[in-house]
Amino acid sequence: MKTMKNSKLRFIAILTVIAVVLTSCGIGMFVFADTAPDPVVLNNGDGTGNNIGSIYTYTSTYVDNEVTGSKAINMTSTQTATPAREANLRINTIDNPKDITAISMYVELPELSSGGAVQWHLRINEYVYGWEGGDFYAISKDGEFVSKNKTSFVGGFKGYFVYILPADDANAVKKLWGTGINTRWTWDAFMDEFGGLKGLKAYVFGQETGKAIVVDDITCYFDDAAGLADRFNLAVAAPTSKITSGLVAKNQKVDLSAEEGTEIFYTLDGTAPDNTSAKYDANNKPVITTAPATLKAIAYKDGKQSLVTTYKYDFLPDTQPNVTVLNPCEDTSTVKSDGSNDGMTSTKTLVENMSPYGTAVKYLGLGGTGQSMWNVKFANNLDNATWAAHQAFAFWVSVPEGMNLTFSPCINGEKYAFKGKSYSYNTSTQDFTEYDVGKYPKLSGFEGYLIFSLEGECVRGDWGDTFRYNFREFVQTNGFKQICFYQSHSAMYNKSFVVDNVIAIADLNKFVEDMNKEPKRPMAPTADPGADAVRMDTQIFLYAGDGCAIYYTTDGTDPTYENGECTNGTLYETYSMGNGQEDASYIELKKATTIKAIAVSTEGIVSGIAVHEYTIEEPYDGPNVVVVNNGTGEGTNTYSWHNTANFDKEIVDNDSPDGKGMALTIKKANLPAQEITYKVDITGVEQIHNVKGYSYHVTVPDMPTEAHKIGFGSRVNGATNYLYGKVYAISDDGETIIQSKDGISFSKAFSGTVYMIFNDTNAVGQSYGSVKTDWFKFIKANSLTGFGFYFTRSKCNEDIGEKFDHTFVIDDFSLIYDTDKLFEDIGLEGLLATYDAGSFENTNMIVANDCSGYKKNAGLTDFSENLVIERTDYSFDERNLKLTMPEGESFINFAATSADPELVIGAGTAFWVETPKGAGDTELDLSVLDSAGTATEYWEYGDKWYYLIDKYGVISKKTGVLVVPDGFRGWVVIPKENMFIVEKDGYTIDNAELDYNQIISIKVTFYNRNGELTGKSLHIDDISFYTSFADLVRSRALKWEGQVFE
């Protein structure tokens, strides 16, 4: 058998996947076949062997054929004949004739002098068996479409005839005369009955003497589309789709494509399309709503048309379940990869009774922030064809509040990213939410399914967007064996999430409908703090969804709830600690304890069982201050990283206990901001997670001018983790104290210790400050590897001789376990709260106007007539204003100097006041002018709520208008959220954001509605802004109103 000689073949470069029907266990299902066999030449026309032809009243010779580039059979008529003349075309036999789907041959028909038509009819094996049922294309030698299913040719013809066999169950051959006339066979049946394909014949009508017929290159194909594509030049290329024939999901949209400038038309009923059929566009795509279905499409351009493209589709059999469990999550070895794809820092354990599906995998102790990976292998896989008919894959997950987990899947590994549409189905609320393509929800306080649609080009290749695949195209080549999840998460420590029931979904709408029939199952309770080693007497708080009751046990047994009542366990409750203060929990740990808890909805539906295991941490009994880098340069008591192009380093002698320090000398006049990091030695250091602050010794030289500053922004464990807290720099002689926040700056020579007291809740800002957590959780998750600085130094002008090669020395990085005790030991006043102290500029508020009345301290901009204003030393800082009230309403306007950059995050206003005894309650109001934008905005207190901190340190929350009690002495605090913008003449709403760092005026109004204040005096001081209410309370208040201490 000879292979094809035609050098013009183009289809070989096209990998064509065909769908064939197999029968397995009596169920018809599509599978993807291998690429079709190469075409075979049956007669190459060179006159050798069977490559010959003969015809009655014709003379056969062999001539050069410029089209095929070789010899061709030339049959010249020896007489004019109206009756048919039989052309016998011998062929080389093949072993698999039943697999043939198309036959083509090169043919030249003469132009008749009579102007009549030459007719051409194909016969199979013998002249009595005619071709029937399939399509017959005539294609010019240049590849242009000439005709379809026409057998008469006027004016001659040079080109290819292509015969497409009909469907397997359709008739392909008919007996034309003789015994058994009109008997019909399918192609397979004919091949079986007559022993294969033995030859081809042509019946030719209407020849003239001397006119020749040329035949060459008779070829059989095993892919009819390839046969057509091979012979067509395709002036208009036929439409194509990546959704090839085979099984598809219900309501599958089929994308069609064709060359630019063409219009596509299609049918879904198997009929031939033309330009009156449904027109394809982005809003009118074929949708496979019933099956089996035959999609046919044709393209038109510049008055020409393409071949018809045909795709055949079917749905999954009725016996196929809508949901197939790919991994029941009953074995931890199936939820991690064998290699690098398992990068998540966590412990995987099996848990019972948490998931509605039984055993599940719990991921505990996820550390750090950013991205990590986890892998899921399919314990029960689907064959590729069945996968292609599914609409989605999904998994059940339970994520506690505050975790903000985002799962980004990859298919079979990291290389192939999933970039399709995703959904979430919350089984607690039955909310079904859709997300944009390539976007994934942040899950927090969520229990239910995360679902990934397989619609469209949902797979990306080569770690990016280089290659795009629809799922059917991808799976037929690569299969679908496992999922690798890139998981983004916020900072957390010892929180856990649970995964179960990784599934494939055939019909997503049906899946949602079925889930909606199930009762709303509440999410299992979460705990704060999460399972961990905790201090003795730690209170454990449990949380569940709105309206849910929580029942728990501490003896290791499972809590149960049956027939409307708890049959084992205790109802979780909290008790009040006083007005405005957080409630306390009755669960107070005295020993290692396992808490098991369930949530019960108002409908009596019970959640899974949450398990939280605790041990008791021994109290810290080590030194209060521990040095972790002594600056000697030995071991890890040294630098970690700095830019050597900008600094020279040297270990220098100093007066520290170890006599050494780490010096850096600046090498540039215009030094950009720099990250500098230092190592630590924590050998033998215990309970670093319980540290409340840290310190370091610094020595900086004089700057060229007071306008120059050298600054140290605090960092931990590298350059990307910011530290937040109160900062105090205390000189070695104790004479100089500088107070700041988060970092420290110096404008003149300083040698002393810098102390930072960490914020309680947001001490560490990971990922360049974008994800905040407390020190305890950060260290538990990451340990301590070093400290560092975001270092800045003002530009020095070399042209005027400003010195720039400044040397600063860092030494003695130390951990502080009890900052209050440290400052008590140091004996410094002002760093701890002083009660009944009137007012003073303090570390928790930024004073915008100190009420001294002096212009350099902002002064006053306006006040009402007859209001008597006096300077006095009545307050703690011996400078405040005494106001004697006239009749009726009065006010005073304070200018504000509040450009401190920290006030970008301003959280509210506070001022100190003392009202006269015997005057009754005093009603006040507060308004401010904000000039942050292009205009000035007017803001005023909105009569919502405010706080009072009295001289005894008792804080209380009040609601409504601003009222200060008779004889009150203390602080009035108004949170930012209770200031409202007001439209007033002369003021414009600009950015509608209260910018405390741009406030230019603060107005305090005294209403004196009943005249009790007339002639009486009150004192006012320190109009201030604060950035943290919690910090303000800790420094100004001792307890909440109503709170009792034994």
N, C-alpha and C positions, 0 to 999 in steps of 0.2 A: 504494500500500500504506500502511495506517495503522499507526501505532505504538501501543503499549499505553496504555490510558487509566487503568488501575486504580491509584489513588493508594496503595493498600495494599501495593504490591510492596515486598518487603524483600530479595529476593535480590540486587538490583543492587549493594548495598553489600558483597556478599561476592565477593571475587575467587576464582573457581573455576577451578582448573587441571585439565584432563582429559588423560588419556593416550590418544593415538591411535597406531595402528600404521602405520608407514611401511615401505616396502621399499626397501633400498638395496643394490645389487649382489647381490640375491638373499637378503639376510640380514634377517630381521625384527627390528626394534629399536624400543623405545619412545623417543619424543621428547616433550618438553613442548610442548603446543600453546598458542596464545594463548588468552586468555579467550574463552569461548563467546559467539556473537552474542546481542544482546538478543532477548527474546521478541517475537513478532509477533501482534497481534490479527487473527484471521481473520474475525470477525463480532462487531461491538460492539452489535448488537441495537437500533439506533436507527431501523430501517426505511428507511434510505436505501441506494441502490445495491444491493450484494450483502448488506447487513446485514439480511436478511429471512429469514423462515421460512414454510413452508406445510405443511399436512397434510390429508389426505383426511378429510372429515366433521369438520373443525375450522374455527373462525373465528379468523383471525389479527388481533391488534391489538398496539399497542405501549404499554407501561405504564411508569410510573416504578419504578425498582428501587432501594430504599433500601440494599441491600447494595453494589451497584456504583456507586451514585451517579449513574445515568443511565437511559436507556430500556432496556427489555428486550422480547423477543418474547413475547407472551402468546397461546397457542393454546388456545381453549376448545372442548371436545367438544360436538358437536351431537347425539350419540346415544350410548347405552350400547353398548359393543362389547367382546365377549370376544376376537375376533381382533385381530391386530396392526394398528395404524394407523401408517403411515409418515410421519414428520416430516421434511420436507426442509429442511436447513439450508445455505443458500448461504454461500460463503466467498469472501474475497479471495485470489486466487492469489499464490504466492510463487515466487521463482526457485530456491530451494535446498530443495525439499521432502524430498530424501533425507537432509538433515542433521537433520531433526526427530527428537527423542528422546522427547518427551512432548506430549500434547494435554490441555488442560483446558477446562471450560465450567461456567458457573453454571447450575444446574437446580433448578426447584421442581416436585415431584410432589405431586398432591393426596392427601388422606386420603379413602378411599372409605367411603361409608355402609354398605356391606356388610361392612366390616372386612377386605376382601381386600387383595391385594398389587397394586401397579402394577409392571410389569416394564419395564426399559429395556435395549435392546441397540444397540450402535453399529455402523453400516455405513460403508464407505469408498467414496466416489464413487457407487456404485450400490447398490440395496438387496440385491443378491445377494452382495455381497462383505462378509463379516463380520470384525470385529476378532477376532484370535486370538493367543494366546501371551504377550502382555504382561500386566502387573499393572494392575488397575483399582481405584482407591481412591475411596470415597465419603467426603467430608469436609463436616461441617456448616458453616453460614454463619459460625459462631463459630470455625471452625478446628479443631474437635474431630474425632478419628478416629471414623468410623461403621462402615465395613466395608471389606473387601478382597475383590475378585473375587466380589462378590455382586451379582446383578442385580434382585432382588425387594425392594420397599420397602413395608412395612405401616405405616400411620399417617402417611403423607406424608413428604416430605423437602425440605429447603431447604439448599442448599450447593453444593459443587463436586464434579464428577466429574473425576478425573485418570487419564489413560491413559498408562502407561509402555511404550514400545516394547521388545520383547525384544532380545537381543543381535543383532549384525549378521548372524550366520549362522543365526538361528532364524526360524521362520515367524511372520509377523505378520498375514497376511490369508488368508482361506479362502473359496472359492466355495461357497455354501450350497445352491443348486439350479440346475437347468438343465444345459445342455451343459457338460461338464467339471466336474461337481459334485465337491467335495472336493479340487479343485486348490488347492495352497498356494503362497504366495510369501513370500519375505523382503520387508521394507519397501522396500529398494532395488530389488529386482526388480519389485515391483508398480508402483513409481513409474515405472520405465523402460517397462514394458509398457503402462501406461494413461496415459502423458503427464503424470504429476504428480498432485498433490492438487487435485481439482476440486470437491469438496463432501463434506459429511457428512450422514448420515441416521441417524435413530433409529427403531427399531421399539419401539412402546409397546403393551403388552398390559394389558387390564383396566381401561379407562377407563369413566367414568359421565358421563351427560349433564350439562352445565353445569360440569363440573370442568375446571380449566385447568392447562396445563403452561407453565412459564415457562423460557425459555432465553436466556442472555446471555453476553457476554464469552468467546467461543470463542477460545482462545489456543494457539499452538504454541510449544514451547520447544526449544532446542538443547542443553539440559542438563537431564536428567531430574531430578537432585537439586534443581536450582533450581526446577523446576516444582512439586515436592512442597513444598519449603520456602515457596514463594510462597503456596500455598493453605492450608497448615497453620498454625494458631495455635501448634502444637507445645506442648501442655500438658506433654509430656515431649520435650525436644529430642533428636534423634538423636545418637548418639555420633559423634565426629569424630577424625581423626588427622592429624598433620602429615606422616605418611608416606603421601602420596597415591599413587594408582595409577601403576604404571610399573615400571621396573627397580629392583630392590633387591639389596643384598648378600645372600649366603647367610647363613642363620641370623639374618636381620634381625629384631630385636624391634620390634614395632609398639606404640607407646603410644596408648591410646585415652583420650578425655576426654568427660565429659558434665557436666551441671549438678549442683550439690551435692545430695547425698541420693539420687542415683540408683544403681541397680545395672546393670552392663553385662554382657551375655552375648554370646558370639560363636561362630561356626563358621568352619572353614577349608576345608571341602569344598564350599562353594557352596550348601549347604542353608540354608533360612530358620531363623534362630535364634529361640529363645524362652527362657523362664526355666528351662528344663531343660538348656540348652546349657552349655558351659564358661563359668564365671563369671570375669570379668576382675578382677584385682587386681595389686598391685605384684609379687607372686610368681608370677603366672599370666598373663603377657602372651602374646599371639599371637606365634609365632616362625615365620618363613617358611623351612621346611626343604626344601621341594620346590617346583617351579614348572613350569608356571604354577599360581598359587594364587588362590583367591577368598576374601577375608575378608568376612564379613557380621557386623554387630553391631547390637544392639538395646538400648535402655535402658528400665528399669522404675522407676516411682516412684509411691507412694501408690495402687497398684492400676492405674495406667495405664501404657501402653507408648508408645514412640516409633515412628517409622518405622525401617525397616532401612537401615543404611548399608552400602554395598558398595564394596570396593576390590579391584582386580585387580593382581596382581604377577607379575613374571617375572624370571629371572636373566639375566645376561649370556650371550650365545651361546657355545657351546663353542670357537668360533674366537677369542674374546677372550683374550689372554694374562693370566696371573695377575698379572704385574708389568709395568707400563708405565713406561718411562723418560721422565720429564718434562723433565729437564735432565741431560745427560751431563757437565756441568761441563767442557766443552772450550773455552769462550770466556768470558773474564773479564767481558765486557760483559753477560753474562746473569746475573751474580751481583752486580749493583749496580743500584740504581734510578736513574731519571732525575731524581729530586728529593731531598727531604729524608730519605727513608727509608734512605739509605745513610750512617749516621752513625758507622761504626766506624773507629777510627784504626788502620789497618793497610795493608800493601801486599799486593795480590792478584797472585799469579803462578801460572802453570800448571806443574805438576810431573808427571813421568813416573815410572812404576815404584813409586810409593808406594801407590796404591790397587789393589785387585785388579781394577778395571774399566778401568785404563789412565790416561789423562790425568785430572788432578784439579786443584782450585784450592787453593792454599796461602795462608793468611792469616798474614802475618808481621809481628811488631813491634807486637802489640796493646798499647796503653798504658793507663795509668790503672787505674781500678777502677769498679765500678758497672755501668751498662747502656750498651750501644751497639747498633747495628742493622746488619743486613745483609739483602740482598734477593736472592731467587732468582726469576727469570722462567722460565716454562715454555716451553722451546723446542718441545716436542711436547705439545700440549694434547689433552684429551679433550672430547668434546661433553658438554653438561650432563647429559643423561640417563645417559650411561655413567658419568660421575663419581658420580652418585647411587647407583650399584650397587657402589661400592668401599667397602672397610671401613677403609682407612687410607692415609695418605701417609707417606713416610719419606725419610731420607737417610743415606748412609754418612759417618762422621766418624772422624777419628783425633785424639785429644786427649792430650798428654803429661801425665805425672805432675805434680801440684801446681797445675794450671791451674784446676780447679773451674769448668768452664764449664756454664752453664745456658741452654738455648735455649727461649724462650717465643715461639711463632709467632703471627702475625696473618695473616688471610686477605685477600689482595688489597691489603693496606696496613694502616696503624696502626689505622684505625677499627674493624676487626672482629677482636677477639681470639679466639684459639682457647682454649677452656676445656674440652677433653675429656680423656679418659684417654690416658696416654702409656706407652710401653714402651721398653726398651732391649734390644738383642740384641748381646751381645759375641761377635764372631767369633773371638776368641782363646780363649774359654772355653766358648762356646755357652750361656752363661747368658742366659735370657730373663726379664726382670724387669718387673713391672707396677707402675705408680705411680697414686696416687689422682687423681681428676678435678681438673684445674687445677694439679697438682703435676708438676714436671719434675726429672729427676735432675741431680745435680752430676757432671759427667763429668771424671774425672781418671785418667790411665793407661788410657784406654779406646779401643778400636777396634771399630767395628761400626756397627749401625744404631740411630738414634733414630727411634721410630715414634709416630705420632699417630693415635689411633682416631677415626673419623668417626661413632661411635655416639652417639645421644642429642642433647641440645641443646648441641652442642659449639662454637657460634659465639656470641659476645657482640657487641652493636652499640654504637655511639656512645661508644667509649673507656671502656666500663664494663660494667655489668650491666643497663643500661636495657632492652635488647631481647635476647631469646634466640631462637636459631634452631636447628632441626635442620639437618644438612648438606644434605639434599635440598631443604628449603624455601629455604635460603640460595642454593644453587647454581642453582636454576631461575630465580631472580630476578637474581642478580649474576654468575653464572659463577664459575669458579675459574681465575685466570690467573697468580698468583704468590704467593709467601709472603714475608712480612717477619718476620725473627726479631729479637726483643728478646733480647739476649744478656747475661746477667749473668756476671761473672768476678771472680776474686780478683786481687789486685795481682800484676802480672807485668811482666817486660820481656823482649822479644825471644824469647818463646816463640811457637810457631806451631801452628796446627791445620790439618788438611786436610779438605776436603769433596768428596764425589763422589756421583754416582748418585742424584739426587732422583727418587723413584719413587712411583707409585700402586699400591696393593695391593688386589686384588679379594678374596682369601681369606687372612686373616692366619694362620690355623692352617696352611694349606698352605704359606705363605711360610716359616713357622718350620720346618715339617717338611722342606722343601727345603733350608733353610740347615743343618739338623742333619745332612744327608747329606754336606755339604761337610767337608773336613778343617779342624781347628782351626788357623787361620792366626795365628801370633804377631804381636804388634804390633811395628812397626818401632822400632829403638832410639832413645831420646831422649838428648840430650846436656846436660851441665851443665859450664860455662855454655853457653847456647845461642849460635847463630850471632851474631857480633858483632865489633867491634873490641876486642881484648883485649891485655893486657900481654905482653911477651916472656916466654917460658917458662911461660905459663899451661898448666896441666894440664887436659885435657879428659876427663871421665868419661862413659862410655856405660852406659846402663841398658836392660835388656830384662826380659821376664817370667821368672817362676820356671823354672829349669831350662833356659833358652834360652842357647845359645852365641851370641856376637856376633863377626862378621867385618867388617873395615873396610878401606878404602883411603884413602890421602892423596894419591894422584897424579891424581885426577879420574876414574879408571876405575870401573866398577861392580863391586862385590864379587859373586862368583858362588859357588854351592854346588850341586854336581851329583853324583848317584850316591853320596851319603853322604860327600862330601869337599869342602872348599873348593878351588875351581879358580882363584880370584883373590881375594886379600885376606889379611889377617893376623888371627889369633885375638886378640880383645881380652882382656887380662889386667891385673890390678893387682899391685903388690908391697907387702909389709908394711913399715911404718915403725916397727914396734915394738909392744910389748904395749899394747893399749888405744887406740892411735892409728889414725886413719883410714888406709886403704891409699892408695898413690899410683898414678897412672896413667902408663903408658909413653908415652901421647900427650902430648907437651910441645911446644908450638908455638914455632918459631923464625922462622917466616915466614908470609905469607898462605897459608892452607891450606883446601882443601875436603875434608871428611871425609864419605865415603859408608859407610853401615853397614847390615847386615842382621842379623836375629835368626833362629836356626834352632832349632826345637823339638826335644825328645828323639825325636820321631817323624820328624824330618828335613824338616818343613814349613818353608818359607822365607817370611819376611815381605817386605813391600815394602822399597824402598830409601830410607832416610832420608838427607837431604842437609843438612849443616851447614857453612856457609861462614864463614871467619874471616879477619880482617885483623889486623895487628899495630899496636897503638897506640904512638905515640912516647912515651918516658918523660917524665913531667912534670918540667920544669926551671925552673919559675917560682918566685916567692917562696913561702915556707911559709905565710905569713899574708897574706890579701888582704881589704882592707876593701871591702864591697859596699853599705854605707849609712853615710856619714860624719856623718849627722845635721844637715847644713847646711840642709836644706829645699829644696835646689836639685835640679831634675830629679827623678829617682826616689830621691834621698837624703832620703826624707821618710816621713810617715805614709801608710798605706793606708786603714785604716778604724778608727773608734772611735765609740762612741755619744756624740754631742754633748750629749745630755741628762744625761750622767753625768760628762763631762770637758770641761775647757777646755784647748786646746792652745796651745803657744807655742814657737818656736825661741829658745833662750836661749844666752847666752855660758857657756862652761865652759873647762876647762884641756886639752881634747883637742887633738890636732894641728891640727884644722881650726877649733878655737875655738867650735864650736857643738854643741848637743845638742837632742834632741826632748823637750820637757817636756809632761806631762799633769798637770792639777790636778783632784783629785776634788771633785765638787760635792755629794755626798750623804753623810750620816752613815751611813745603812744602804745600802751599795752592794752590789747583787747581783753575782754573778760575771760577768765581762765578757770578751768576746773583743776583742783589740786586735791589729791587723796593721800591718806596715810593708813598704814597697817595698824593692827592691834594684836596684842598678845593676851588671849583670854584663857590661857592654861590655868585650870583650877578655879576659874571664876564661876560662881554659881548664880542661878536665877537671874540672868541678865534681863529676862523678860519682865522682871519686877522693878527694874530701874526707873526712877522718876525724872532723871535729868543727867546731864553730863557737863564736864568742864574741860578747859584747856588753858594753859598759860600762854600769853602772847606778849611779845615785845615788838613795838613798831616805832620807827623814827619820826622826827618832825617832817611834816609835808612842806613844800615850798611856800604855800600860802594857806590861810584858813579855809579858802574855797576848795582846796584839794582834799580828797578823802581816800582812805584805803579801807576796803570793805571785805567782810567775811560772811558769806551766806552759808548756812549750815547744811551739810550733806552726811549721809550714812550709807555704808555699803556701796560705794561708787558714786558716780556723778549724777545718776538719774533719780536718786531718792532724796527728796527734800525733807528737812526737819523743821517742825513748827513748834514755837513755844515762846515763853518770856525769856528775855536775855538781860543779864546784868554783867557789866564789866566793872570789877572792883580793883583799884590800883593796889600795888604791893604795900603802900603805906596807908591804905584805907581812906585816904583823903578824897579820892575821886571815885564817884559812882556814876556810871552811864547806864541808862535803862533803854531797852529797845525790844524788838520783836523779831523772831526768826533768824536774825543775823545782827551784826554789829559793824559800825563804821567809826573810824578815828580820823580826826583832822590835825592832830598834833601828837607828839611823842607820848607813848603810853606803855607801861609795863605792869601787867597784872593778870588776874584770872578772869576768864569769861565763863559765866555759868548760864546754862540753859535749862529751864524747867519745861518739860514736854507738856504740850496740850494733852488733856485727858483722852479725848476722842479722836482727834485728827493730828497725831504727832508726826506721822510720816506720809509724805506725798510721793507715791511711786510713779514711775513712768513720767518723770519730769513734772510731778505735782498733780497729774491728772487723776490719780486713783489714791484716795486717802484712807488711812487706817490708823489704829492706835499702836503705840510702841509694843505692847504686850503681844498682840497678834503678829505684828511684823517680825519680831525677833523669834517667836515660836516657829514661824514659817521659814525664816531665812537665816537664823543665827546672826552673829555680829562679826563682820569681816573688816570693818574699818570706818573711819570718819573722814570728812573732807570739807572743802570749801568751794563756793562759787566766788572767786577772788576778783575784786575790781580795784583799780587805782586810777584816779583822774589823770588825764593827759598832762604831761609836763612839757613846757615850752623850752626847748634847747636854745632857741635863738636869743632868749634873754637870760640864759644861764641857769635855768631851773634844773636842780639836781634831779635825776630820775633813777639812779642806780641804788634804790632803797633796799635795805636788807631787813627782813622781819624774821623773827624766830618763834617757832611753835614748839611747845613742850607739854608733857604731862597730861595727855588725854586721860580723863578719869570718869568712872561711872559713879553716879550718886543714887543711893537707894532711898533716902529720905531727905528731900530738899528742905522741908520745914525744919527738921532737926539741924541740918547743916547751917541754915541762916540763924537759927537760935544760937548755935555754937559760935558762929562768927560774931553775933551780937550787933547786927546792923539794924537800925530803926528804919521803918518805912517799907521794908520788903515784906512784912506781914501786915495783915489788916489791923487797924487800930479803931476801936469802937468808941462812940461818943466823942469822936475827934473832930466834929464839924466837917471840914473839908480840907483836902490838900491835893495837889497835883499827884496823881497816883499812877501805878503801872498798868491799870486796867481800863483807863479812860484817857482819851487825848483831849486836853483842854483847848476849846476853841476860843473861850474868853474867860479870863481868870477873875472877872468882876472887880478888878482893882480900880477901874475907871480910867486908868492911864492909857493914852493913845498908843504907846508902844506895845501894850497888851491888848490891842484891838479897840478898846474904848467903846463909846456908845454912839449910835447913829441917830437916835430919835427917842423921845419919851413924851408922855401926855402932860398937858398943862396941870399945874398945881401939885404934881407928884414931886415930893421932896426926896432928893437923892444925896446921900452922904457916904464918903469913904469911911471905913471903920476897920479895926483890927479884931473884930469879934470872932471870926472864924479861925480854924486851926492854923491856917497859913498866914493869919494876921493881915489879910487883905480881902475885903468883900464889900458889898454895897448894902447900906441900910436904906429901906424904902418906907417913907411915911405916906400913908394913903390919903388921898382926897376923897370927896364924895363921888359916888358913881364909879363907872368903869375906868380903869387906867392901864397903861401898858409901858413897856420899856423895850427898846430895840438894841440888841447887842451886835456889834460887828464881830465877824468870825474870821479867825486866822486858822483855817482848817485844811491847808494844802498838803498835809502829811500824806505821802503815798499809801500808807497803810489803810487810810480811810476809803480806798477804792472798795474795800469789803466792809464798810461801815454797817453796823447792825442796829443802831439806835441812838437816842439822845438821853442824857442824864444831867440833872443839875441839883445842887444842894440848896435847901431852903429851911428857914425856921419861921413858923407863923406865930403870931402873938397869942398868948393864953387869954381865954375869955372872949375871944372874937367869934367863936364857933368855927364851923368848917369853912375853908376858903376854896372857892372855885377858881381854877386857872384855865388857861389855854396856851397852846404852843403852836407857832408857825415858823417856817423857814423859807428863805429865798435861795434857789439853786440856779447857778449860772453856768452849768456844765456845758450846755449846748450853745447854739447861736443866739438864744434868747434866755430870759429869766423865767423860771417856773415858781409858782406859789404852792407850797405844801402846808397842810395843817393837820393837827391831831384829829382823828376821825371818831372819837368817842367810843372806841372799842374796848380796849383794856390797857392797863398800865400797872406799874409796880411801885410800891413804897418800901424803903429800907429805913427803919427808924434808928434812933441813937443807940438802941440796945442790940442792933444787928438782926432784928426780926424783919423778914421780908414777907410781904403779902401782895397778892394779886387782886386788883380792883377792876371793875368793869364800868363802862359808861363814861360820863363827863369826868374831867380831871378835878378831883376834890382832894384837898389836903386837910387832915383832921385838925382840930383845935390844938394849939401848942405843939404841933409836930416839928421835930428836928431830925433831918436826915435827907435821904436822896429820893428824888422822883425820877423814874426810869420809863421811857416811852420807846417801845420797839419800833423798828423801821416799818414793819408790816401794818402798823396802825397810823401811819402818816399817809394822807391822801392828797393827790394833786387837785387843785381847784382852779376853775376858769374865772379870772378876775380881770377887770380893766387894767391895762398896762402890763399884763403878764401873758406869756404864750406857752402853750404845751409844746415842748420840743421833743426830747427823747423819752419823756414820761418815766424817767428812772431817777430816783432820789440819789444824788451823788454827794455823799458827805464830804468828799475832798474838794468840792466846789461850792459849798454853802458860804454865802457872803453876809448873811444876816439871820439872827434868831430873835423872834419876838415872843415875849412872855406877857400874857394879858391877865389882869386881876379884875374879876367881875364885881365884887363888893355889892351884891344885889340887894341886900337888906341893910346896908350901911354899917354893919358891925365892925368893918375894918377902918372906917373913917377915923383919922387922927391916930391910928395905931401904926406901929412899925413892924416890918418883917425883914429878914435878912436873906440875901441870895448870893450864891457863889458858884464858881467853876461850871460854867456852861460847857458841857463836854459831849463828845461822841465816843461810842465804844464799838469794838469790832467783834466781841464775843460776849453774849449774855451770860453764858455759863461761867466764864472767867470773872466777869463783873460780880456775879453773885458770890463766887468763892472768896473773893477778896473783900467784899463789902458786907456780907451777911454771915450771921452765925447759924440761923435756923429759920425754917418757914413758920409762919404764924400757925399756932395750934400744935406744933410739934413738941413732944414731951420727952425729956431724957431722964432716965432713972439714975 
